[in-house]
Amino acid sequence: MSKPIEFYLAIGAATAYVLNRAKDHTIIQRTIMAGVSYVLAYSLSEDVAAMVGWSEAIVGVIIATLAYPILDIATAFVSDRALIFDILKGRLKK
């Protein structure tokens, strides 16, 4: 645990926000989305913070909260099989 406790509290709070925000999904989906948001925030925050010059905790919160809409869109896209088949058909015709 090389990061300060404030970092873990910040991304933990952002993860709780993600868990609460995904109410239209099942508890398993919500847990997976929150877990992925947490892992992304934990793993990417140090590098991104170094690039932008911001606090690692702030960057972690931003990553965790932005991961939710990205995951939500990806989940909706993957669950729409008809759309995927239409895209594949269009690509294969070229």
N, C-alpha and C positions, 0 to 999 in steps of 0.2 A: 504494500500500500504506500506508494511513493507520492501520491497526490494528497493535497490537504483535504480535510474533512468537508470544507465548504464546497469543494468540487463535487464530491459524492452527494451532498445534500442538494446541490443545484440540479444536477442531472437526474437525481431521484425525484425531485419535485416536478421536473419537466416530464419525466416518465409517468408519474401519477396523473399529470394533466392529459397525456396521451391516452392513458387507460380510461380516464373519465370521459374523454372526448369521443371515444369509439363506441358509444352506447348502442348503436344500431347493429353491432356485430356480436357474435357469440362470445362467451367468456374466454374460450380457447383462442379465438382470433384476436380478441383484445389483449390477452396476455402475450401472445406471440408478437403483436405489433409493438407493445410496450417494451418487451424484451429486446427486440431488434433496434428500437429507438435508443434504448440505453446502451447497447453494445456499440452502435454506430457513434453515439456521442462520446463514449469512453475511448474508443479506438482512434477516432479522427480528430478529437478536439486539440490535442497537443500540436499536431502538424498544421492544422488550419489556424490555430491561434498564433503560431510562429509566422505564418504567411501574412495574416492581416494585422498583427500587432495588438491584438486584444487579449483580455484575460481568458485563460483556458476554461474557467467556469462559465463565462458568458457565451463563449463559442459552443461549449457543450450543451447549454440550454437551447441555443439556436438550432443546433444540429438535431437534438432530440425532438424539438417541436416541429421542425420542418420535415423530419423523417415521416411523421404521421400522414400528412396529406400525400406524400409520394407513395408510401406503402398502401394507402387507401386507394389511390388511383391504379396502382399496379394490381392490387387484389381485384378491383372491379374489372380491369382489362382482362386479366387471366380467367376470371370466372365467366366472362362473356364469350362462350365458345363460338357462337355464330360470327361474331366480329373477327375472331382469330382466323376462322376458316375463310371468311371473305378476304381478309388481308393476304392469307397464303395463296388463295386462288388467284388473286390479282398479281401477286409476285411470280407465280409459276407460269402465268400466261405470257409474261414478257420475254 
